[in-house]
């Protein structure tokens, strides 16, 4: 129990702060054996550990003057008192089992008094007083005391199993005034003198390897952690005994899936030699990877672990305990011109799909940990952080997620340029594999990541430069920039990569290739083996169409939910029989050089044919190929409509790319006053970051009109680029 209180002093020049903490830990292991009288009765032998401590700290601060108000200083006094009552011992315990006619039963235990000791200390420290005041340090002498035994009974709701009436096991807890008492039993009629008395679980406290701590049933552990299972074996006979302990997964079944045969956690038997009257501990280290889920993707809210004891090949005792395994925490990295709220709804999704133990960590939600700056408004001249700078923030956030969930591994979902930030972190900053050979990040899922850049960045980089200053985030997504990035960021250090590409649109930014309105399919898929396609636009992939104040949200995004259910969850909800091994060293690095032509098929650009899309990023004159013929930046007042002139040259086709909020409508009109293309406000196409109108016919030198209409009640800006000769 903890309590803290702060009150103002009567003088109104200071405060009194009090902090109080009390801890009580009482644990008894009771073995029920046949009484020495051999009269068909039993006795209980208890081993008890008790620790009770209190700590209280009071700090008084007040501003006072030592020179009649000429100057003022802060004076303080800190007073700390601590006390502790500890004890351990053995004795005879009263154990009762009462069975009712309907098969229900109660189990009760009364524990003996044990000897203990009381210790304590008091300290005081003063500062700032007019006359120096010396503090005190007092240690209270150790004093013997008696520690009363506890008692607890179950409430009679457990029932004897008719198929195994000679064995009962279960657990009951009650909480009164902040104190929780639990009784757990595993009893067998006329049990063997060699038996299992207890089983416990431990995991390592991140970030210190081999710093093992006991796992509470309420808190549990995290998927991917190593768990040390300890079982105590007691020999109550007068001769040395030899036994074998097996650790198994046991599943009783539920409404979706029937009970099945117990399965070994690993095909290992731990042998033990126990001398007369001795209790010996055996242990087994279990890899919990996958145990937050069933193999069909359903959530596994609790795992039942059984320890079986065999003597001469015959099972003589067993004990079963529950352990909760939470899914790995998921670090979420937003994309360009966005923020952590892009993933704001994901915690609710995680909770619904599994439980509140599946935690989402959107980078930037905790500003004290760090913020990734990829820009807020696409039309702003603000300078963004570089990918290396954003990767340093990601490093802090991953560590924060690991410490918060005590997780040795995390999963990462990254949208847009967030995937490049994650790749940079993995290659440049992520620690080498853990002592168990596994990487810090188990799986990286990239949603619409421009892994070879995006032609829209090339086109708009020129457009920004022609009308002002190009933001760093745009420059970093150009095809040449990402080609250079890929020369030095190819290692994944065992991390699994998966990529989702959007293909709802056929043309974007002077390229005829399936795309999500921002990133072409070949760029998102890159050289990654595990890929999938979606008909979602770029900003629909995360379930939110909000882009800062730039793109407004229109109701629930069902496409984003579909992306989660069809791509994200199946890649993260992997059961125990799934593949949890890291990428082997032979496949750890992506090969350098151009992508094989048969991987993506044909790719067309600027009246030239190339069977290798990466040639766009590395080929000759690739940058100038994307220079627009015309660029203009303007602001529309609320409800304003304007027309601007667009110069047209003789060409095979003509296109416009514009960055503008979805509240602006664009209508393209030829020299005869005919409408030849539209991209209207509040349509699906308007939600793209890079919106387009493509006129796939021959043009002659002339002047066309572009009509812009602001349908909103606020001033909005737009950046427009015109280009020609995208080839079929």
Secondary structure, 3 states (H helix, E strand, C coil): CEEEEEEECCCCCEEEEEEEEEEEEEEEEEEEEECCCCCCCEEEEEEEEEEEEEEEEEEEEEEECCCCCCCCEEEEEEEEEEEEEEEEEEEEEEEEEEECCCCEEEEEEECCCEEEEEEEEEEEEEECCCCCCCCEEEEEEEEEEEECCCEEECCCCEECCHHHCCEEEEEEEEEECCEEEEEEEEEECCCCCEEEEEEEEEEECCCCCCCEEECCCCCCEECCCEEEEEEEEEECCCCCEEEEEEEEEEECCCCCCCCEEEEEEEEEEEEEEECCCCEEEEEEEEECCCCCECCCCCECCCEEEEEEEEECCEEEEEEEEEECEECCCEEEECCCCCCHHHHCCHHHHHHHHCCCCCCEEECCCCCCCCCCCCCCCCCCCCCCCCHHHHHHHHHHHHHHHHHHHCCCCEEEEEECCHHHHHHHHHHHHCCCCCCCCCCCEEEEEEECCCCCCCHHHHHHHHHHHHHCCCCHHHHHCCHHHHHHHHHHCCECCCCEEEEEEECCEEEECCEEEEECCCCEHHHHHCCCCEEEEECCCHHHCCCCCCECCCECCCCCCHHHHHHHHHHHHHHHCCCCCCCCCCCCHHHCECCCCCCCHHHHCCEEECCEEECCCCHHHHCCCCCHHHCCCEEEEEEECCCCEEEEEEEECCECCEEEEEEECCCEEEEEECCCCCEEEEECCCCHHHHCCCEEEEECCCECCEEEEEEEEECCCCCEEEEEEEEECCCC
